[in-house]
Amino acid sequence: MPKQTPEDRVKNFDEVAQGYPPDWALGEASRCIQCPKQPCVTGCPVEVDIPGFIRAICELDLPEAVRILKSKNSLPGICGRVCPQETQCEAMCTLAKKGAPLAVGRLERFVADWELVHKSSVGAESPLAKRRGKKVAVVGSGPAGLVCAADLAKLGYQVTIFEALHAAGGVLMYGIPEFRLPKRIVQAEVDYVKSLGVDTKLDWVVGRIISVDELLHDGFAAVFLGTGAGSPMFLNIPGENLSGIYSANEFLTRVNLMKAYLFPEYRTPINIGKVVVVIGGGNVAVDAARCALRLRAKEVRVIYRRSRAEMPARQEEIENATAEGIDFRLLVNPKRFIGDEMGNVTGIECYEMGLGAPDETGRPRPVIKPGSEFIVPADTVIVALGTTPNPLISQTTEDLKIAKQGTIIADGRTGQTSKRGVWAGGDITTGAATVISAMGAGRRAATAIDTWLRDFR
Ligand SMILES: Cc1cc2nc3c(=O)[nH]c(=O)nc-3n(C[C@H](O)[C@H](O)[C@H](O)COP(=O)(O)OP(=O)(O)OC[C@H]3O[C@@H](n4cnc5c(N)ncnc54)[C@H](O)[C@@H]3O)c2cc1C
């Protein structure tokens, strides 16, 4: 796919990957061999009819490609950009046995972007809202909430999304940077969900302004909780409160949602040093590092305690970051932060690490090499170690069973929780995961809610 060159793209926040031109898309789509077993569909958590939409591209019937895509996936422009297809549909592609798999994600993006330009309404099913006369509340407007809301609206329910922030989209809006997922794409797909008749109430913190129990008493027949895992985790090592140390959540929210990179046009500032060190190995760490580079840091370093093979970030984005000049220091783990007399961070004392026997995640356990301490200089540090659910909903909702790590316990197939009338899905039940797994959970919960509302109420 055409991309901005690394030299150009580090100077702006515009999208890196430019999308397939039509003839490239057609050429790629025509590689699909339309195998009867359709393993790619099995690999897709929302079961998109991949051969069907690819066939429509080959037949130059893009409205039909949009219709097929959107009948299973309400957020194709988002998925086409950020889904880890390499471990899902593309990993199952028959072509992958002998060479490169079909670029399903890029073709999905091509179709979604075509629809955006041509303002085609072919994908929108006519909203049936109010026909069933039952109201469902969806808490959180990330991919889990959006898909659950869209599917329920398509089934004829009157759906209201309650979102704590001033913009809908969850991590898609406040976490993933513009250069990977432009906000106009997220907004267009949120607007599509709204076009199905879904009402969105922004700046509504459920658990503060209204509780889940109040929603159930106020006429909502069912509640879906898709509140994500937005609380940052820290290292809990000496010096972590020094000035200049951000959580990746705060850093990325300032940059993406509050547009700090356009300060003073937008009012949220961001303080970025010359030497930035990001701690972590996932998508969040890589995104934070690439944002820091675009904010004119001179050197940006990512330190990760395992090796590259274990990094959870998408391979493509690690490659993009490397080409942009991000320095990955692997098998390194912080021991303590070091600061100056003013309380500003100046560096991190780190250990060199080795790899031991596999731990409970199946990955080799990182092991400290005794006596290996060394200093990594830094004047800004971004901690991107993962996230856990915010406890607000669990603390304010009776009868909701919560796991030790703070996630809501819900049935994996249906999303049903321990509380009558309440379902949950996405990162709030799994811990930090992926967009498509959150979408799949939203879809399964919508089906289960529909069954329950028809059969048991
Ligand atoms: C920087 C970053 C990069 C990522 N990159 C990728 C990627 O490339 N590919 C990928 O597949 N995944 C990626 N992920 C992970 C992915 O974005 C998440 O797994 C996914 O967004 C989870 O969706 P969700 O709907 O469960 O929750 P979220 O997207 O977190 O949405 C939850 C929403 O609920 C709202 N909320 C929370 N509490 C309340 C409340 N009490 N009342 C009302 N609203 C509330 C929040 O404000 C938020 O809008 C990334 C994550 C981050 C942070």
PDBQT file of the ligand as one rigid body, heavy atoms in Angstrom, charges set to zero:
ROOT
HETATM    1  C1  LIG A 501      -3.136   3.386  21.983  1.00  0.00    +0.000 C 
HETATM    2  C2  LIG A 501      -3.873   2.134  21.671  1.00  0.00    +0.000 A 
HETATM    3  C3  LIG A 501      -3.650   1.517  20.447  1.00  0.00    +0.000 A 
HETATM    4  C4  LIG A 501      -4.340   0.359  20.118  1.00  0.00    +0.000 A 
HETATM    5  N1  LIG A 501      -4.141  -0.202  18.894  1.00  0.00    +0.000 NA
HETATM    6  C5  LIG A 501      -4.883  -1.266  18.512  1.00  0.00    +0.000 A 
HETATM    7  C6  LIG A 501      -4.765  -1.811  17.198  1.00  0.00    +0.000 A 
HETATM    8  O1  LIG A 501      -3.968  -1.365  16.381  1.00  0.00    +0.000 OA
HETATM    9  N2  LIG A 501      -5.547  -2.855  16.863  1.00  0.00    +0.000 N 
HETATM   10  C7  LIG A 501      -6.451  -3.390  17.742  1.00  0.00    +0.000 A 
HETATM   11  O2  LIG A 501      -7.185  -4.302  17.373  1.00  0.00    +0.000 OA
HETATM   12  N3  LIG A 501      -6.570  -2.909  19.007  1.00  0.00    +0.000 NA
HETATM   13  C8  LIG A 501      -5.826  -1.866  19.399  1.00  0.00    +0.000 A 
HETATM   14  N4  LIG A 501      -5.949  -1.346  20.678  1.00  0.00    +0.000 N 
HETATM   15  C9  LIG A 501      -6.892  -2.001  21.610  1.00  0.00    +0.000 C 
HETATM   16  C10 LIG A 501      -8.340  -1.630  21.284  1.00  0.00    +0.000 C 
HETATM   17  O3  LIG A 501      -8.445  -0.272  20.961  1.00  0.00    +0.000 OA
HETATM   18  C11 LIG A 501      -9.262  -1.989  22.449  1.00  0.00    +0.000 C 
HETATM   19  O4  LIG A 501      -9.119  -3.383  22.686  1.00  0.00    +0.000 OA
HETATM   20  C12 LIG A 501     -10.720  -1.670  22.125  1.00  0.00    +0.000 C 
HETATM   21  O5  LIG A 501     -10.909  -0.302  21.860  1.00  0.00    +0.000 OA
HETATM   22  C13 LIG A 501     -11.635  -2.090  23.281  1.00  0.00    +0.000 C 
HETATM   23  O6  LIG A 501     -12.933  -1.703  22.972  1.00  0.00    +0.000 OA
HETATM   24  P1  LIG A 501     -14.042  -1.511  24.103  1.00  0.00    +0.000 P 
HETATM   25  O7  LIG A 501     -15.272  -1.105  23.368  1.00  0.00    +0.000 OA
HETATM   26  O8  LIG A 501     -14.096  -2.702  24.965  1.00  0.00    +0.000 OA
HETATM   27  O9  LIG A 501     -13.514  -0.324  25.022  1.00  0.00    +0.000 OA
HETATM   28  P2  LIG A 501     -12.994   1.157  24.746  1.00  0.00    +0.000 P 
HETATM   29  O10 LIG A 501     -12.570   1.364  23.340  1.00  0.00    +0.000 OA
HETATM   30  O11 LIG A 501     -12.011   1.412  25.825  1.00  0.00    +0.000 OA
HETATM   31  O12 LIG A 501     -14.277   2.053  24.989  1.00  0.00    +0.000 OA
HETATM   32  C14 LIG A 501     -14.864   2.139  26.270  1.00  0.00    +0.000 C 
HETATM   33  C15 LIG A 501     -15.665   3.430  26.344  1.00  0.00    +0.000 C 
HETATM   34  O13 LIG A 501     -16.421   3.415  27.559  1.00  0.00    +0.000 OA
HETATM   35  C16 LIG A 501     -16.383   4.712  28.141  1.00  0.00    +0.000 C 
HETATM   36  N5  LIG A 501     -16.639   4.574  29.565  1.00  0.00    +0.000 N 
HETATM   37  C17 LIG A 501     -15.825   4.028  30.515  1.00  0.00    +0.000 A 
HETATM   38  N6  LIG A 501     -16.408   4.091  31.712  1.00  0.00    +0.000 NA
HETATM   39  C18 LIG A 501     -17.623   4.689  31.529  1.00  0.00    +0.000 A 
HETATM   40  C19 LIG A 501     -18.692   5.031  32.394  1.00  0.00    +0.000 A 
HETATM   41  N7  LIG A 501     -18.631   4.774  33.717  1.00  0.00    +0.000 N 
HETATM   42  N8  LIG A 501     -19.792   5.642  31.880  1.00  0.00    +0.000 NA
HETATM   43  C20 LIG A 501     -19.873   5.909  30.536  1.00  0.00    +0.000 A 
HETATM   44  N9  LIG A 501     -18.869   5.597  29.662  1.00  0.00    +0.000 NA
HETATM   45  C21 LIG A 501     -17.774   4.982  30.160  1.00  0.00    +0.000 A 
HETATM   46  C22 LIG A 501     -14.975   5.193  27.832  1.00  0.00    +0.000 C 
HETATM   47  O14 LIG A 501     -14.891   6.600  27.908  1.00  0.00    +0.000 OA
HETATM   48  C23 LIG A 501     -14.792   4.680  26.402  1.00  0.00    +0.000 C 
HETATM   49  O15 LIG A 501     -15.248   5.618  25.452  1.00  0.00    +0.000 OA
HETATM   50  C24 LIG A 501      -5.256  -0.205  21.050  1.00  0.00    +0.000 A 
HETATM   51  C25 LIG A 501      -5.453   0.394  22.304  1.00  0.00    +0.000 A 
HETATM   52  C26 LIG A 501      -4.772   1.558  22.604  1.00  0.00    +0.000 A 
HETATM   53  C27 LIG A 501      -5.012   2.198  23.943  1.00  0.00    +0.000 C 
ENDROOT
TORSDOF 0
